[in-house]
Amino acid sequence: MPFAVTHILTSLFCVDFYRKKVIKRKDFPLWLVLIGGLAGLLPDSDYALYWILKPFLDIQPTDIHGLYTHTLLIPLVI
């Protein structure tokens, strides 16, 4: 996904769809939808790793971003 906001919006829509259409519960709190949206930022957490390693290594953001965090294995493990 090209932007971090796309990660958030996609996960927000998926969690909200699950809340409204799949489980059809009225007592499903909206803060869980928010947490689901923020969890959509986890694939971009490798940028924090880049800023930590930048002073010590000669790397570019493209060397780290998308390497491990954008695979389908990570959500299955978490």
Secondary structure, DSSP 8 states (H G I E B T S, - for coil): --SHHHHHHHHHHHHHHIIIIIS--TT--HHHHHHHHHHTTGGGTHHHHHHHHTTTS---HHHHTTSSTTSSHHHHH-
